[in-house]
Amino acid sequence: MDSLLLEALAERVLVYDGAMGTQIQGAALTDDDFILRAEARHSTAVNLAAERLGGKLLDGCNEALVFTRPEVIEAIHGAYFEAGSDLVETNTFGSTSIVLGEYEIEELVYDVSLEAAKIAKRAAIKHSTTAKPRFVVGALGPGTKLISLGQATWEELESTYSLSFKGLLEGGVDALLLETLQDLLMVKAGIVAAERAMVDTGRKVPLFVQVTMEQTGTMLLGSEIGAALNMIESFPSVKAIGLNCATGPIEMTPHVRFLGRNSTRPLCVQPNAGLPIMEGGKAMYKLTPDELAGHHERFVSEHGVALVGGCCGTTPAHIKAVAEQVGGRKHGVNAHWQTVRGLFPGFDFEMKTDEQAAALNLVGCSSLYQFQPYIQDNSFLIVGEKTNANGSRAFRDMLAAENWEGLTELARELEGEGSHVLDVCTAFVGRDESRDMRILLGYYNRHITVPLMVDSTEWPVVETSLQSVAGKPIVNSINFEDGEARTHKVLGLCRKYGAAVVALTIDELGMAKTVEKKIEIADRILARTREYGLPDHDVFIDCLTFTLGSGDEEFRAAGYATIDAIREVKKRHPRVNTILGVSNISFGLKASSRQILNSAFLHYCQEAGMTSAIVHFSKIKPQSQIDPEVWKIATDLVYDRREFKVA
């Protein structure tokens, strides 16, 4: 990875630039500047586009200025460097086929990005010194279509963002930035695209991500800051996380405070120059340079912000004030440095203890809307099981009828019953599982607030599903039944798309029956998950169980073998989660008996340290609501306590 920028970030507070659009508006440009013409200095693609357009006015397309008025763009970068910026963003906010397509130049994504990077890099070189190197950040905005609302596809977004990032990288940028993001599924697509572009170009640079929190207190689609942070932090390539646009620093403060307390990455903050005020039909920003600098002083000193700058309405004067106030300051001891040793190997910070770091991390999963911790204060992580074609006749019948609204209502019922996560599986003979998952998860992504567990035995279905779900889901599941090939494939997808994983204690010989075998397979699984960089807290070991309802002598120990295995997994790997499909213990029994046995078995699994369960929670009863004699019978069955009477 290009390290000079990370070294600078590790040493001191760095200053971004301010608004590009504000400066373009003040550059006295004319309509002629927004007409693309064929010139010798342009690429073939640009000249062909110019000829096709035939002098058409590209009014409002600031990206076209990298071809028509590159000196203006370079001068703006230079003005920010002269004001004290350490980094400037390329003039590529809308450099995607979605935005450029509105001006009929969608084929110029790569050319715009390449040229914009070169322009910014020239300015950076001119203003760099040994004592103060200057950097260029290749920046892309959210475009004009939201994937979670079905306005664009994953393939469309990943493809165009990857192409734009490729142009930026080949143009020499020092980092990549996704900014002003409004949809978490688009965030995910952008991150995957950036990583793809780095592989394609052979250049690995830091990736920064900035979301936009509206005055409502959430992102545009209703995402809480915790959901955003939880999802973004599942991608190791993201080296800084933050906020920009929509509001001024006052409105951003609660979110900056949250990030300072919970993020494991350096923070970047670029507010607008206050909220806009309409004057003469124009939006005016009234926050003064000194006021912006004062807010950044508090962000840096109180919340550990490491990258500061401005967005809409900010000018070189604002950046000059900010640079003079906080630029170059040494970092203090802040929450976001808890994993800095891993991000910046070799740099020594005053670190918090592992225990403090673990307490601060947002350990859990998330949906488009909210974060869900794995560890529940007064319960276990309840995974609803009725949104599964293999376990619910109602779900299967509605899936066959393609009753997507009914399937959504079924999921809402599980939410209402208290499920923290929903296990979703559309595997049904004769149907296209990938298609069904894509459609259904599109509904669930928009309408279900709890996180989702993607349940499939087919890795292509898993990938389709992970491209359909915002937030950080859980994948169910991996095992070694057919060797390790599929496990490696699924773990690669979990790493690529930012997901946790359920792992079953099954190997090439079948389901583990004894405690020793369950532990052996669990250890083998964890060796693989760690190989792929998944933290232990994102792994759910399922020690599995066999039914006690068969009467088969071989399985009489199935209950307590699972309980003992759960206890041993937690002892050996304390940060690993454990999960279980509880109802398997009672398969084959009558419904009334199943409810009692499931309740007792779940109780003892929890006592052993089980952290989550796939269960129909409304059918579970606490011990206090079950007759003591009946509870004893269930307990004796679980622990195989046989009593024989002598005649």
C-alpha positions as CSV (number, residue, x, y, z in Angstrom):
1,M,0.0,0.0,0.0
2,D,1.1,3.6,-0.8
3,S,2.3,4.5,2.8
4,L,3.3,8.2,2.7
5,L,-0.3,9.4,3.3
6,L,-0.9,6.9,6.1
7,E,2.4,7.9,7.7
8,A,1.3,11.6,7.6
9,L,-2.1,10.7,9.0
10,A,-0.5,8.7,11.8
11,E,1.6,11.6,12.8
12,R,-0.8,14.6,12.7
13,V,-4.2,16.1,11.9
14,L,-4.5,16.5,8.1
15,V,-6.6,19.2,6.4
16,Y,-8.9,18.5,3.4
17,D,-9.9,21.2,0.9
18,G,-13.3,22.9,0.8
19,A,-16.0,23.0,-1.8
20,M,-15.2,22.6,-5.4
21,G,-18.6,23.7,-6.7
22,T,-18.5,27.0,-4.8
23,Q,-15.3,27.9,-6.4
24,I,-16.4,26.9,-9.9
25,Q,-19.5,29.1,-9.5
26,G,-17.2,32.0,-8.6
27,A,-14.9,31.5,-11.6
28,A,-16.8,33.7,-14.0
29,L,-17.3,30.8,-16.5
30,T,-19.5,31.1,-19.6
31,D,-21.7,28.7,-21.5
32,D,-18.7,28.3,-23.9
33,D,-16.8,26.6,-21.1
34,F,-19.3,23.9,-20.9
35,I,-19.1,22.9,-24.6
36,L,-16.9,19.9,-25.4
37,R,-14.8,20.4,-28.5
38,A,-12.3,18.0,-30.2
39,E,-8.7,19.0,-29.5
40,A,-5.4,17.3,-30.1
41,R,-4.7,17.0,-26.4
42,H,-7.8,15.0,-25.8
43,S,-8.1,11.2,-26.0
44,T,-9.9,9.6,-28.9
45,A,-12.9,8.8,-26.7
46,V,-13.2,12.5,-25.8
47,N,-12.9,13.7,-29.3
48,L,-15.5,11.2,-30.6
49,A,-17.9,12.4,-27.9
50,A,-17.3,16.0,-28.8
51,E,-18.1,15.3,-32.5
52,R,-21.2,13.3,-31.5
53,L,-22.4,16.1,-29.3
54,G,-21.9,18.7,-32.0
55,G,-21.4,21.7,-29.7
56,K,-24.2,20.8,-27.3
57,L,-24.1,22.7,-24.0
58,L,-23.3,20.5,-21.0
59,D,-24.8,23.0,-18.6
60,G,-24.0,22.0,-15.0
61,C,-21.6,19.3,-15.8
62,N,-18.6,20.4,-13.8
63,E,-16.7,17.3,-14.6
64,A,-16.5,18.4,-18.3
65,L,-14.3,21.3,-17.2
66,V,-11.3,18.9,-16.8
67,F,-11.3,18.9,-20.6
68,T,-12.5,22.4,-21.4
69,R,-10.9,24.5,-18.6
70,P,-8.3,22.3,-16.9
71,E,-6.4,25.5,-15.8
72,V,-9.4,26.6,-13.8
73,I,-9.7,23.3,-11.9
74,E,-5.9,23.3,-11.3
75,A,-6.1,26.8,-9.9
76,I,-8.8,25.9,-7.5
77,H,-6.7,23.0,-6.2
78,G,-3.8,25.4,-5.9
79,A,-5.8,27.9,-4.0
80,Y,-6.7,25.2,-1.4
81,F,-3.1,24.1,-1.1
82,E,-2.0,27.7,-0.6
83,A,-4.6,28.0,2.1
84,G,-3.0,25.1,4.0
85,S,-4.7,21.9,2.7
86,D,-2.8,18.7,3.0
87,L,-5.2,16.9,0.6
88,V,-7.4,18.0,-2.3
89,E,-10.3,16.0,-3.9
90,T,-10.4,15.5,-7.6
91,N,-13.1,17.1,-9.6
92,T,-14.9,13.8,-10.1
93,F,-18.0,14.0,-7.8
94,G,-20.2,12.8,-10.6
95,S,-17.8,10.7,-12.6
96,T,-20.0,7.7,-13.1
97,S,-22.1,6.5,-16.0
98,I,-25.2,7.3,-14.1
99,V,-24.4,11.0,-13.7
100,L,-22.5,11.5,-17.0
101,G,-25.2,9.7,-18.8
102,E,-27.5,12.6,-18.0
103,Y,-25.3,14.7,-20.2
104,E,-24.9,11.9,-22.9
105,I,-21.2,11.3,-22.2
106,E,-21.4,8.1,-20.1
107,E,-18.6,6.6,-22.1
108,L,-16.2,9.2,-20.7
109,V,-16.1,7.9,-17.1
110,Y,-12.5,6.7,-17.3
111,D,-11.3,9.7,-19.2
112,V,-12.8,12.2,-16.8
113,S,-11.3,10.4,-13.8
114,L,-7.9,10.0,-15.4
115,E,-7.7,13.7,-16.5
116,A,-9.0,15.0,-13.1
117,A,-6.4,13.0,-11.3
118,K,-3.6,14.3,-13.4
119,I,-4.7,17.9,-12.9
120,A,-4.9,17.5,-9.1
121,K,-1.6,15.7,-9.1
122,R,0.1,18.5,-11.0
123,A,-1.1,21.0,-8.3
124,A,0.0,18.7,-5.5
125,I,3.5,18.4,-6.9
126,K,3.8,22.1,-7.4
127,H,2.9,22.8,-3.7
128,S,4.7,19.8,-2.1
129,T,7.8,20.2,0.1
130,T,9.8,17.6,2.0
131,A,8.4,19.0,5.3
132,K,4.8,19.2,3.9
133,P,3.9,16.7,1.2
134,R,0.6,17.3,-0.5
135,F,-1.8,14.5,-1.5
136,V,-4.6,13.9,-4.0
137,V,-7.8,12.0,-3.0
138,G,-9.8,10.6,-5.9
139,A,-13.4,11.3,-4.8
140,L,-16.7,10.0,-6.0
141,G,-20.2,11.0,-4.9
142,P,-23.4,9.1,-4.6
143,G,-24.7,9.7,-8.1
144,T,-28.4,10.2,-8.7
145,K,-29.9,6.8,-8.3
146,L,-30.3,4.7,-5.1
147,I,-29.8,1.0,-5.3
148,S,-31.9,0.2,-2.3
149,L,-34.9,1.8,-4.0
150,G,-34.3,-0.3,-7.2
151,Q,-33.2,2.7,-9.2
152,A,-29.9,1.0,-10.1
153,T,-28.5,-2.5,-10.0
154,W,-25.5,-3.7,-8.1
155,E,-23.8,-4.7,-11.4
156,E,-24.3,-1.2,-12.8
157,L,-22.9,0.6,-9.7
158,E,-19.9,-1.7,-9.1
159,S,-19.0,-1.5,-12.8
160,T,-19.1,2.2,-13.2
161,Y,-17.5,3.0,-9.8
162,S,-14.7,0.5,-10.5
163,L,-14.0,2.1,-13.9
164,S,-13.9,5.6,-12.4
165,F,-11.6,4.5,-9.6
166,K,-9.4,2.8,-12.1
167,G,-9.0,6.1,-14.0
168,L,-8.2,7.9,-10.7
169,L,-5.6,5.3,-9.7
170,E,-3.9,5.4,-13.0
171,G,-3.9,9.2,-12.9
172,G,-1.8,9.0,-9.7
173,V,-4.2,9.7,-6.7
174,D,-2.9,8.9,-3.3
175,A,-6.2,7.7,-1.8
176,L,-9.8,7.0,-2.8
177,L,-12.9,8.6,-1.3
178,L,-16.5,7.7,-1.3
179,E,-18.4,10.8,-0.1
180,T,-21.8,12.2,0.5
181,L,-23.2,8.6,0.6
182,Q,-26.9,8.2,1.3
183,D,-27.6,4.5,0.8
184,L,-25.7,1.8,2.7
185,L,-26.1,-0.7,-0.1
186,M,-24.5,1.9,-2.4
187,V,-21.7,2.3,0.1
188,K,-21.0,-1.4,0.0
189,A,-21.0,-1.5,-3.8
190,G,-18.6,1.5,-3.9
191,I,-16.2,-0.2,-1.5
192,V,-16.2,-3.4,-3.5
193,A,-15.7,-1.4,-6.6
194,A,-12.7,0.4,-5.1
195,E,-11.1,-2.8,-4.0
196,R,-11.7,-4.3,-7.5
197,A,-10.0,-1.2,-9.1
198,M,-7.0,-1.5,-6.8
199,V,-6.6,-5.2,-7.9
200,D,-7.0,-4.3,-11.5
201,T,-4.4,-1.5,-11.5
202,G,-2.0,-3.1,-9.0
203,R,-2.2,0.0,-6.8
204,K,-3.3,-0.4,-3.2
205,V,-4.1,3.0,-1.6
206,P,-6.1,4.0,1.4
207,L,-9.9,4.2,1.0
208,F,-11.9,6.8,3.0
209,V,-15.7,6.6,3.3
210,Q,-17.9,9.5,4.3
211,V,-21.7,9.2,4.8
212,T,-24.2,12.0,5.0
213,M,-26.5,12.4,8.0
214,E,-29.6,14.5,7.3
215,Q,-31.3,17.0,9.7
216,T,-33.6,14.1,10.6
217,G,-30.7,12.4,12.4
218,T,-30.4,9.6,9.9
219,M,-29.1,9.0,6.4
220,L,-31.6,9.8,3.6
221,L,-33.1,6.2,3.6
222,G,-33.3,6.2,7.4
223,S,-30.0,4.5,8.4
224,E,-28.7,5.3,11.9
225,I,-25.1,6.2,12.3
226,G,-24.5,2.9,14.2
227,A,-25.7,0.8,11.2
228,A,-23.4,2.7,8.9
229,L,-20.4,2.4,11.1
230,N,-20.9,-1.3,11.8
231,M,-21.1,-2.1,8.1
232,I,-18.2,0.1,7.0
233,E,-15.9,-1.2,9.6
234,S,-16.3,-4.8,8.3
235,F,-14.1,-3.7,5.4
236,P,-10.3,-3.6,6.3
237,S,-9.5,-1.5,3.2
238,V,-11.4,1.4,4.7
239,K,-8.8,3.4,6.6
240,A,-10.9,6.4,7.7
241,I,-14.6,6.9,8.3
242,G,-16.6,10.1,8.6
243,L,-19.2,12.6,7.6
244,N,-19.7,15.3,5.1
245,C,-22.4,17.6,3.5
246,A,-26.1,18.1,4.3
247,T,-25.6,20.0,7.6
248,G,-23.2,22.3,9.3
249,P,-20.9,21.3,12.2
250,I,-23.5,22.0,14.9
251,E,-25.9,19.4,13.5
252,M,-23.0,16.9,12.9
253,T,-21.8,17.0,16.5
254,P,-23.9,14.1,17.9
255,H,-22.8,11.9,15.1
256,V,-19.1,12.9,15.4
257,R,-19.3,12.2,19.1
258,F,-20.8,8.7,18.3
259,L,-18.0,8.0,15.9
260,G,-15.4,9.2,18.3
261,R,-16.6,6.8,21.0
262,N,-17.1,3.7,18.7
263,S,-15.0,3.9,15.6
264,T,-11.8,1.9,15.3
265,R,-10.6,4.0,12.4
266,P,-9.4,7.6,12.1
267,L,-12.3,10.0,11.6
268,C,-12.8,12.5,8.8
269,V,-15.3,15.4,9.0
270,Q,-16.3,17.9,6.3
271,P,-19.3,20.0,7.3
272,N,-21.1,22.6,5.1
273,A,-20.6,26.2,6.1
274,G,-23.7,25.9,8.2
275,L,-27.3,25.3,7.0
276,P,-28.1,27.3,3.8
277,I,-30.3,30.4,3.9
278,M,-32.2,31.4,0.8
279,E,-31.4,35.0,-0.3
280,G,-32.6,36.3,-3.6
281,G,-33.5,32.8,-4.7
282,K,-30.0,31.4,-3.9
283,A,-28.7,29.2,-1.1
284,M,-26.2,31.2,1.0
285,Y,-23.9,29.7,3.6
286,K,-23.2,32.0,6.6
287,L,-20.8,30.1,8.8
288,T,-17.6,32.1,8.9
289,P,-14.0,30.7,8.6
290,D,-13.3,31.3,12.3
291,E,-16.5,29.6,13.3
292,L,-15.7,26.5,11.2
293,A,-12.2,26.5,12.7
294,G,-13.7,26.6,16.2
295,H,-15.9,23.6,15.6
296,H,-13.0,21.6,14.1
297,E,-11.0,22.5,17.2
298,R,-13.6,20.8,19.3
299,F,-13.9,17.8,16.9
300,V,-10.2,17.2,17.1
301,S,-9.7,17.8,20.8
302,E,-12.9,16.2,22.1
303,H,-13.6,13.5,19.6
304,G,-10.3,12.6,18.0
305,V,-11.1,13.7,14.4
306,A,-8.0,13.2,12.3
307,L,-9.1,14.6,8.9
308,V,-10.8,18.0,8.8
309,G,-12.1,20.1,6.0
310,G,-15.2,21.7,4.4
311,C,-18.1,20.9,2.1
312,C,-20.7,23.1,0.5
313,G,-20.2,26.8,0.9
314,T,-16.7,26.5,2.3
315,T,-13.8,28.5,0.6
316,P,-10.0,28.7,0.8
317,A,-10.6,31.3,3.6
318,H,-12.4,28.6,5.6
319,I,-9.7,26.1,5.0
320,K,-7.0,28.6,5.9
321,A,-8.6,29.2,9.3
322,V,-9.0,25.5,9.9
323,A,-5.4,24.8,8.9
324,E,-4.1,27.5,11.2
325,Q,-6.3,26.2,14.1
326,V,-5.7,22.4,14.0
327,G,-3.5,21.5,11.0
328,G,-0.4,19.5,11.9
329,R,-1.6,18.9,15.5
330,K,-0.4,15.6,17.1
331,H,-3.0,13.1,17.8
332,G,-4.1,12.5,21.3
333,V,-5.5,9.3,23.0
334,N,-8.9,8.8,21.4
335,A,-11.3,6.0,20.9
336,H,-10.7,5.6,17.2
337,W,-7.0,4.7,17.7
338,Q,-7.9,1.4,19.4
339,T,-6.9,-0.6,16.3
340,V,-4.4,1.9,14.9
341,R,-1.6,-0.5,15.4
342,G,-3.2,-2.9,12.9
343,L,-3.9,0.0,10.5
344,F,-0.5,1.6,10.7
345,P,2.1,-1.2,11.5
346,G,5.2,0.2,13.2
347,F,3.6,3.3,14.6
348,D,3.5,3.6,18.4
349,F,0.4,5.2,20.0
350,E,-0.8,5.2,23.5
351,M,-3.2,2.4,23.1
352,K,-6.3,1.5,25.1
353,T,-6.3,-2.0,26.6
354,D,-7.8,-4.9,24.7
355,E,-10.6,-5.0,27.2
356,Q,-11.4,-1.3,26.7
357,A,-11.2,-1.7,22.9
358,A,-13.6,-4.7,23.0
359,A,-16.0,-2.7,25.1
360,L,-16.0,0.2,22.6
361,N,-16.3,-1.8,19.4
362,L,-19.7,-2.1,17.7
363,V,-19.7,-5.9,17.8
364,G,-22.8,-7.0,15.9
365,C,-24.6,-7.0,12.6
366,S,-26.8,-4.4,10.9
367,S,-29.6,-3.8,8.5
368,L,-30.2,-0.8,6.2
369,Y,-31.6,0.9,9.3
370,Q,-30.2,-0.2,12.6
371,F,-27.3,-1.9,14.4
372,Q,-27.9,-5.1,16.3
373,P,-25.4,-6.2,19.0
374,Y,-24.6,-9.9,19.1
375,I,-24.6,-9.9,22.8
376,Q,-28.1,-9.1,24.3
377,D,-28.3,-7.8,27.8
378,N,-31.2,-10.0,29.1
379,S,-31.5,-12.5,26.3
380,F,-29.7,-14.3,23.5
381,L,-29.6,-13.2,19.9
382,I,-32.9,-14.5,18.6
383,V,-32.8,-15.6,14.9
384,G,-36.3,-16.0,13.5
385,E,-36.8,-19.2,11.6
386,K,-40.1,-18.8,9.8
387,T,-38.7,-16.9,6.8
388,N,-37.2,-20.2,5.6
389,A,-38.6,-22.4,2.8
390,N,-37.3,-25.5,4.6
391,G,-38.9,-24.8,7.9
392,S,-42.2,-22.9,7.3
393,R,-45.1,-24.2,5.2
394,A,-46.6,-20.7,5.1
395,F,-43.4,-19.2,3.8
396,R,-43.1,-22.0,1.2
397,D,-46.7,-21.5,0.0
398,M,-46.3,-17.8,-0.4
399,L,-43.0,-18.2,-2.2
400,A,-44.6,-20.6,-4.7
401,A,-47.3,-18.0,-5.3
402,E,-44.7,-15.2,-5.5
403,N,-46.6,-13.3,-2.8
404,W,-43.8,-10.9,-2.0
405,E,-46.0,-8.6,0.1
406,G,-47.2,-11.6,2.1
407,L,-43.6,-12.8,2.7
408,T,-42.8,-9.3,3.9
409,E,-45.7,-9.3,6.3
410,L,-44.5,-12.7,7.6
411,A,-41.1,-11.1,8.3
412,R,-42.7,-8.2,10.1
413,E,-44.5,-10.7,12.3
414,L,-41.2,-12.2,13.4
415,E,-39.9,-8.7,14.1
416,G,-43.0,-8.0,16.3
417,E,-42.4,-11.2,18.2
418,G,-38.9,-10.0,19.2
419,S,-36.6,-11.6,16.6
420,H,-33.3,-9.7,16.4
421,V,-32.2,-11.3,13.1
422,L,-34.2,-13.2,10.4
423,D,-32.9,-16.4,8.7
424,V,-33.9,-16.1,5.1
425,C,-33.8,-19.1,2.7
426,T,-35.7,-19.5,-0.6
427,A,-34.3,-23.0,-1.6
428,F,-37.3,-24.7,-3.1
429,V,-37.3,-27.5,-5.7
430,G,-38.1,-26.3,-9.2
431,R,-37.5,-22.6,-8.5
432,D,-34.6,-20.2,-9.3
433,E,-33.1,-19.7,-5.8
434,S,-30.9,-16.8,-6.8
435,R,-33.8,-14.9,-8.5
436,D,-36.1,-15.5,-5.5
437,M,-33.4,-14.3,-3.0
438,R,-32.7,-11.2,-5.1
439,I,-36.4,-10.2,-5.2
440,L,-37.3,-11.1,-1.7
441,L,-34.2,-9.5,-0.1
442,G,-35.0,-6.4,-2.1
443,Y,-38.3,-6.2,-0.2
444,Y,-36.7,-7.1,3.1
445,N,-33.9,-4.6,2.6
446,R,-36.4,-1.8,2.4
447,H,-39.1,-2.9,4.8
448,I,-37.5,-4.9,7.5
449,T,-35.5,-3.1,10.2
450,V,-33.7,-6.0,11.8
451,P,-30.6,-7.5,10.2
452,L,-30.8,-10.6,7.9
453,M,-29.1,-14.0,7.9
454,V,-28.6,-15.2,4.3
455,D,-29.2,-19.0,4.3
456,S,-28.1,-21.1,1.3
457,T,-25.9,-24.0,0.5
458,E,-25.1,-22.6,-3.0
459,W,-22.3,-20.0,-3.0
460,P,-23.6,-18.1,-6.1
461,V,-26.9,-17.6,-4.2
462,V,-24.9,-16.3,-1.3
463,E,-23.1,-13.8,-3.5
464,T,-26.4,-12.6,-5.1
465,S,-27.8,-12.2,-1.6
466,L,-24.9,-10.2,-0.3
467,Q,-25.3,-7.8,-3.3
468,S,-29.0,-7.3,-2.3
469,V,-28.7,-6.6,1.4
470,A,-27.5,-3.3,3.0
471,G,-25.8,-3.3,6.4
472,K,-23.8,-6.3,7.7
473,P,-25.6,-9.6,7.4
474,I,-24.7,-13.1,8.6
475,V,-24.1,-16.0,6.1
476,N,-25.6,-19.4,7.0
477,S,-23.4,-21.4,6.6
478,I,-20.1,-23.2,6.0
479,N,-18.9,-26.7,6.8
480,F,-16.5,-29.3,5.6
481,E,-19.0,-31.9,4.4
482,D,-17.6,-31.8,0.8
483,G,-14.1,-30.8,1.7
484,E,-12.9,-27.2,2.0
485,A,-13.5,-25.8,-1.5
486,R,-16.9,-24.3,-0.8
487,T,-15.9,-23.1,2.6
488,H,-13.0,-21.1,1.0
489,K,-15.4,-19.7,-1.6
490,V,-18.0,-18.5,1.0
491,L,-15.4,-17.1,3.4
492,G,-14.0,-15.1,0.4
493,L,-17.5,-13.7,-0.2
494,C,-17.8,-12.8,3.5
495,R,-14.6,-10.9,3.4
496,K,-15.4,-9.2,0.1
497,Y,-18.9,-8.1,1.0
498,G,-18.5,-7.6,4.8
499,A,-20.5,-10.4,6.5
500,A,-20.4,-12.6,9.5
501,V,-20.7,-16.4,9.1
502,V,-22.3,-19.4,10.7
503,A,-20.1,-22.5,10.7
504,L,-21.5,-26.0,11.3
505,T,-19.5,-28.8,13.0
506,I,-19.6,-31.1,10.0
507,D,-16.6,-32.6,8.3
508,E,-16.0,-35.1,5.5
509,L,-17.2,-37.9,7.8
510,G,-20.5,-36.2,8.6
511,M,-22.1,-34.4,11.6
512,A,-19.9,-34.5,14.7
513,K,-21.6,-36.5,17.4
514,T,-19.1,-36.4,20.3
515,V,-17.9,-33.4,22.2
516,E,-14.3,-34.1,21.1
517,K,-15.2,-34.2,17.4
518,K,-17.3,-31.1,17.6
519,I,-14.4,-29.2,19.2
520,E,-11.9,-30.6,16.7
521,I,-14.0,-29.3,13.8
522,A,-14.7,-26.0,15.5
523,D,-10.9,-25.4,15.8
524,R,-10.4,-26.3,12.2
525,I,-13.2,-23.9,11.2
526,L,-11.6,-21.0,13.1
527,A,-8.2,-21.7,11.5
528,R,-9.9,-21.0,8.2
529,T,-12.0,-17.9,9.3
530,R,-8.9,-16.3,10.8
531,E,-7.0,-17.1,7.5
532,Y,-9.6,-14.9,5.7
533,G,-9.3,-12.1,8.3
534,L,-12.8,-12.6,9.9
535,P,-12.6,-11.6,13.5
536,D,-13.7,-14.3,16.0
537,H,-16.7,-12.2,17.1
538,D,-18.1,-12.5,13.5
539,V,-18.0,-16.3,13.6
540,F,-21.0,-18.3,14.9
541,I,-20.1,-21.9,15.7
542,D,-23.1,-24.3,15.5
543,C,-22.3,-27.4,17.5
544,L,-25.4,-29.0,16.1
545,T,-27.6,-31.6,17.7
546,F,-29.5,-34.7,16.8
547,T,-33.1,-35.4,17.8
548,L,-33.9,-37.1,21.0
549,G,-37.3,-38.0,19.6
550,S,-36.1,-41.1,17.7
551,G,-35.4,-43.3,20.7
552,D,-32.3,-44.4,18.9
553,E,-29.7,-45.5,21.5
554,E,-26.9,-43.8,19.5
555,F,-28.4,-40.4,20.0
556,R,-29.3,-40.5,23.6
557,A,-26.3,-38.3,24.4
558,A,-27.0,-35.8,21.7
559,G,-28.4,-33.1,24.0
560,Y,-25.7,-32.9,26.6
561,A,-22.9,-33.5,24.1
562,T,-24.0,-30.3,22.3
563,I,-24.3,-28.5,25.6
564,D,-20.8,-29.6,26.7
565,A,-19.4,-28.6,23.3
566,I,-20.8,-25.1,23.5
567,R,-19.3,-24.7,27.0
568,E,-15.9,-25.9,25.7
569,V,-16.0,-23.6,22.6
570,K,-16.6,-20.6,24.7
571,K,-13.9,-21.6,27.1
572,R,-11.3,-22.0,24.3
573,H,-12.4,-19.1,22.1
574,P,-14.2,-16.6,24.3
575,R,-14.9,-14.0,21.6
576,V,-16.5,-16.6,19.2
577,N,-20.3,-16.7,19.1
578,T,-22.3,-19.9,19.3
579,I,-25.6,-20.7,17.6
580,L,-28.0,-23.6,17.4
581,G,-31.1,-24.6,15.6
582,V,-32.9,-25.5,18.8
583,S,-35.9,-27.3,17.4
584,N,-33.7,-30.1,15.9
585,I,-33.5,-31.6,19.4
586,S,-37.2,-32.5,19.3
587,F,-37.8,-33.4,15.7
588,G,-40.4,-36.2,15.4
589,L,-42.2,-35.5,18.7
590,K,-45.7,-34.0,19.1
591,A,-46.0,-30.3,19.1
592,S,-46.8,-30.0,22.8
593,S,-43.8,-32.1,23.7
594,R,-41.6,-30.2,21.3
595,Q,-42.3,-26.9,23.0
596,I,-41.3,-28.3,26.4
597,L,-38.2,-30.0,25.2
598,N,-37.1,-27.1,23.1
599,S,-37.5,-24.7,26.0
600,A,-35.5,-26.9,28.4
601,F,-32.8,-27.5,25.9
602,L,-32.5,-23.8,25.1
603,H,-32.3,-23.0,28.8
604,Y,-29.3,-25.3,29.4
605,C,-27.5,-24.3,26.2
606,Q,-27.7,-20.7,27.4
607,E,-26.3,-21.7,30.7
608,A,-23.4,-23.3,28.9
609,G,-22.7,-20.0,27.1
610,M,-24.7,-20.1,23.8
611,T,-25.1,-16.6,22.5
612,S,-27.7,-17.0,19.8
613,A,-30.3,-19.4,18.5
614,I,-32.5,-20.0,15.5
615,V,-35.8,-20.5,17.1
616,H,-39.5,-19.8,16.9
617,F,-39.3,-17.6,19.9
618,S,-43.1,-17.2,20.6
619,K,-43.2,-21.0,21.2
620,I,-40.4,-20.9,23.9
621,K,-41.5,-21.0,27.6
622,P,-39.3,-20.0,30.5
623,Q,-38.8,-22.6,33.3
624,S,-41.1,-20.7,35.6
625,Q,-44.1,-21.3,33.3
626,I,-43.6,-25.1,33.1
627,D,-44.7,-27.6,35.7
628,P,-41.6,-28.7,37.7
629,E,-42.3,-32.4,37.2
630,V,-42.6,-31.8,33.4
631,W,-39.4,-29.7,33.5
632,K,-37.6,-32.6,35.3
633,I,-38.7,-35.1,32.6
634,A,-37.4,-32.8,29.9
635,T,-34.1,-32.2,31.8
636,D,-33.6,-35.9,32.4
637,L,-34.1,-36.5,28.6
638,V,-31.6,-33.8,27.7
639,Y,-29.0,-35.2,30.1
640,D,-29.9,-38.9,29.5
641,R,-30.6,-39.5,33.2
642,R,-32.3,-42.9,33.1
643,E,-34.1,-44.3,36.1
644,F,-34.8,-48.0,36.3
645,K,-37.2,-49.5,38.8
646,V,-36.6,-53.0,40.1
647,A,-39.8,-55.1,40.2
